Amino acid sequence: MKIIDLITKDTLSLSFEVFPPKTETSFESVKTATEEIAKLKPSFMSVTYGAGGGTSKYTLDIAKNIKELYGVPTLAHLTCVSSTRETVRNKIAEIKDAGIQNVMALRGDIPETLKNEDRSKWDFQYAIDLITELKEADADFCIGCACYPEVHPESENQKEDIKRLREKVDAGCDFITTQMFFDNNLLYNFLYKIREAGITVPVIPGIMPITNANQVERAITLSGSFMPQRFKSLVDKFGSDPDAMKQAGIAYATDQIIDLYANNITNVHVYSMNKPDVAKKIQENLSDILGK
């Protein structure tokens, strides 16, 4: 089932993101974790591609398994950074052959070894190039793209960032998923600005439950996220106690989601980090709200 048909409903929904194994030896443990999350019957699950496509060969294995065993719609990530057109077209064909209808089109992180390379020679420089390739493929994909409510780290400013986002939507993106954020007011402000810019496709907020203090620095590095004082106080108080930090992080993420639902945002995507217990607890915290 296409995600665009799921997220345009009036009912509230929760979806989860998982990532494939980095090595063959960890495949079974990751597969088990993703299956436990699939058993929660989220509205859909997304499966990441890995930096530079390093774990790409496992993305479809996990996505196909979730879809076929548990009937959960899946969203396969696809990145194009430094890839040839032939490589990307082969990956698109594999996604189609696997029966996956939904693709998250991303540029992907540029590996350190390629950051000084002349990108003008690459077949794909930006996510919009991949979206165009997906639209031209012999497949009827539902295409998602990403956005940064707090500005992409490589953008000059938010105005330029929103302009690029509009270009991706105009190229054929059906929905948008946001990078993590920890202050909902930043999202509400961002949504106002993109609607003013003529971007009308559905936007799914991405929430990251921070369950250990070590995740904070990584979250800031990945997304440049603003950490509100309320969240900083939480980490200061509970960061040295793993169990307490986990409970507090889940509570904070739950509170964010409740506030989003209360403000008429009906679909939320949780970056579950392959942690079934975290995904389950968040869903349990929202059981009466979600009707589960």
C-alpha positions in Angstrom: 0.0 0.0 0.0 1.2 3.5 -0.8 2.1 5.7 2.1 0.3 8.7 0.6 -2.9 6.7 0.9 -2.2 6.0 4.5 -1.3 9.4 5.8 -4.1 11.4 4.2 -6.6 9.7 6.5 -8.1 11.6 9.4 -7.1 9.0 11.9 -4.0 9.3 14.0 -1.1 7.0 13.1 2.4 6.1 14.3 5.2 4.7 12.1 8.7 3.6 12.9 12.1 3.7 11.2 14.6 0.8 11.4 18.0 0.3 10.0 19.6 -2.7 8.3 22.6 -4.6 9.7 26.1 -3.3 9.0 27.5 -6.8 8.7 26.2 -10.2 7.7 27.0 -11.5 11.2 24.5 -9.1 12.8 21.7 -9.7 10.2 19.7 -12.2 12.3 19.7 -10.0 15.4 18.6 -6.9 13.4 16.0 -9.0 11.5 14.5 -10.1 14.9 14.4 -6.6 16.2 12.7 -5.2 13.2 10.2 -8.1 13.3 9.3 -7.3 16.9 8.6 -3.7 15.9 6.5 -4.9 12.9 4.4 -6.9 15.4 3.2 -3.6 16.9 1.4 -3.0 13.6 2.5 0.6 12.9 1.0 2.4 10.0 4.3 1.8 8.1 8.0 1.2 8.6 10.9 2.8 6.9 14.2 1.0 6.3 17.3 3.1 6.0 20.0 2.7 3.3 23.2 3.5 5.2 25.8 6.2 4.7 27.1 5.9 1.2 25.0 2.9 0.6 27.2 0.8 2.8 24.3 -1.4 4.1 22.1 -1.1 1.0 22.2 -4.8 0.2 20.3 -5.5 3.4 17.7 -2.7 3.1 15.4 -4.6 0.7 15.9 -7.9 2.6 14.5 -6.2 5.8 11.8 -4.2 4.0 10.6 -7.2 2.1 10.5 -9.4 5.2 8.5 -6.9 7.2 6.0 -6.5 4.4 5.5 -10.2 3.6 5.5 -11.6 7.1 3.5 -8.9 8.9 1.7 -7.0 6.2 3.2 -3.7 7.3 3.7 -1.3 4.4 7.4 -0.5 4.0 9.3 2.5 2.8 12.8 1.7 1.4 15.4 4.4 1.6 17.5 5.0 -1.5 20.5 7.4 -1.7 22.4 8.5 -4.7 25.5 10.3 -3.5 28.5 9.5 -5.8 26.5 6.7 -7.5 26.4 6.1 -11.2 23.2 6.3 -13.1 23.5 2.6 -13.9 23.9 1.7 -10.2 20.9 3.7 -9.2 18.7 2.3 -12.0 19.7 -1.2 -10.9 18.7 -0.4 -7.4 15.4 1.0 -8.5 14.7 -2.2 -10.5 15.5 -4.3 -7.4 13.0 -2.2 -5.3 10.3 -2.7 -7.9 11.0 -6.4 -8.2 10.7 -6.8 -4.4 7.2 -5.4 -4.6 8.1 -2.2 -2.6 5.9 0.7 -3.6 7.4 3.4 -1.4 10.8 5.0 -1.8 12.5 7.7 0.4 14.7 9.6 -2.1 17.8 11.0 -0.4 21.1 12.4 -1.5 22.8 10.7 1.4 25.8 11.8 3.5 28.9 12.5 1.5 31.8 10.2 2.7 34.9 12.0 4.1 37.0 10.6 1.3 34.8 12.3 -1.3 34.2 15.7 0.3 36.9 17.4 -1.8 36.0 15.7 -5.0 34.5 17.6 -8.0 30.8 16.8 -7.6 29.8 18.4 -10.9 31.0 15.1 -12.6 28.6 13.0 -10.6 25.5 11.6 -12.2 23.5 12.6 -9.1 24.4 15.6 -7.0 21.2 16.2 -5.2 18.1 14.3 -4.0 16.0 16.1 -6.8 18.1 14.2 -9.4 17.1 10.9 -7.8 13.4 11.9 -7.6 13.5 12.7 -11.3 15.0 9.3 -12.0 12.4 7.6 -9.9 9.6 9.4 -11.7 11.0 8.4 -15.1 11.3 4.7 -14.0 8.9 2.1 -15.2 7.3 1.9 -11.8 4.5 3.7 -9.9 6.4 4.6 -6.8 5.1 6.7 -3.9 8.1 9.0 -3.3 9.1 10.7 -0.1 11.9 13.2 0.6 13.4 14.7 3.7 13.5 18.2 5.2 15.1 20.0 8.1 12.8 22.1 10.2 15.9 23.9 11.6 17.7 24.3 8.2 19.9 21.8 6.4 23.5 22.0 7.7 24.8 22.8 4.2 22.1 25.5 3.4 22.9 29.2 3.5 19.6 30.0 5.2 16.1 28.7 5.7 14.7 30.6 2.7 17.1 28.8 0.4 16.4 25.5 2.1 12.7 25.9 1.6 13.3 26.8 -2.1 15.2 23.6 -2.6 12.4 21.6 -0.8 9.8 23.2 -3.2 11.9 22.0 -6.1 11.9 18.4 -4.8 8.1 18.5 -4.4 7.6 20.0 -7.8 9.8 17.2 -9.2 7.4 14.6 -7.9 7.8 14.1 -4.2 4.5 12.9 -2.7 5.2 13.5 1.0 7.9 14.9 3.3 9.5 13.4 6.5 11.3 15.8 8.8 14.7 15.3 10.4 14.5 15.0 14.2 13.7 18.0 16.4 13.2 18.5 20.1 11.1 21.7 20.2 7.7 21.4 18.5 7.4 25.2 18.1 10.2 25.0 15.6 8.2 22.6 13.5 5.0 24.7 13.7 7.0 27.7 12.5 8.5 25.7 9.7 5.2 24.3 8.5 3.8 27.8 8.3 6.7 28.9 6.2 6.5 26.0 3.7 2.8 26.4 3.3 3.4 30.1 2.5 5.9 28.9 -0.1 3.3 26.8 -1.8 4.4 23.4 -0.5 1.1 21.5 0.2 2.1 17.8 0.3 1.8 16.0 3.7 4.6 16.5 6.1 5.4 13.7 8.7 7.3 14.9 11.7 10.2 12.7 12.8 10.7 12.2 16.5 13.8 10.7 18.0 13.5 9.2 21.5 16.8 10.0 23.3 17.2 7.0 25.6 20.9 7.5 26.6 23.0 10.6 27.1 25.5 9.6 24.4 22.8 10.0 21.8 22.6 13.8 22.4 25.9 14.7 20.8 25.2 12.5 17.8 21.7 14.0 17.3 23.2 17.5 17.3 25.9 16.4 14.8 23.5 14.7 12.4 20.7 17.3 12.4 22.0 20.5 14.0 19.0 20.2 16.3 18.3 22.9 18.9 18.1 21.4 22.4 15.6 23.3 24.5 16.5 24.0 28.1 13.8 21.6 29.2 15.5 18.8 27.4 19.0 19.8 28.6 17.7 19.7 32.2 16.4 16.2 31.6 19.8 15.0 30.4 21.6 16.7 33.2 19.3 15.1 35.8 19.1 11.6 34.4 22.0 11.2 32.0 24.2 9.2 34.4 21.4 6.7 35.3 20.7 4.6 32.2 17.3 3.3 33.3 16.1 6.7 34.4 17.4 8.3 31.2 15.6 5.8 29.1 12.3 6.3 30.9 12.7 10.1 30.7 13.6 10.1 27.0 10.6 8.0 26.2 8.4 10.3 28.2 9.8 13.3 26.5 9.2 11.8 23.0 5.7 10.8 24.0 5.0 14.3 25.2 6.2 15.7 21.8 3.9 13.3 19.9 0.9 14.1 22.1 1.4 17.8 21.5 1.7 17.2 17.7 -1.6 15.2 17.7 -3.3 17.9 19.8 -2.3 20.4 17.1 -4.0 18.4 14.3 -0.9 16.6 13.0 -2.2 13.1 12.5 0.9 11.2 11.4 4.2 10.9 13.3 7.3 8.9 12.4 9.5 7.6 15.3 13.2 6.9 14.8 13.2 3.8 16.8 16.9 2.9 16.4 15.9 -0.8 16.2 14.8 -0.8 19.8 11.5 -2.8 20.1 11.1 -2.0 23.8 11.3 1.7 23.1 8.8 1.5 20.2 6.4 -0.6 22.2 6.5 1.7 25.2 5.8 4.8 23.1 2.9 3.0 21.5 1.6 1.9 24.9 1.8 5.4 26.2 -0.4 6.5 23.3 -2.7 3.5 23.2 -6.0 5.2 24.0 -5.1 8.2 21.8 -4.3 5.8 18.9 -7.2 3.5 19.7 -4.8 0.5 20.1 
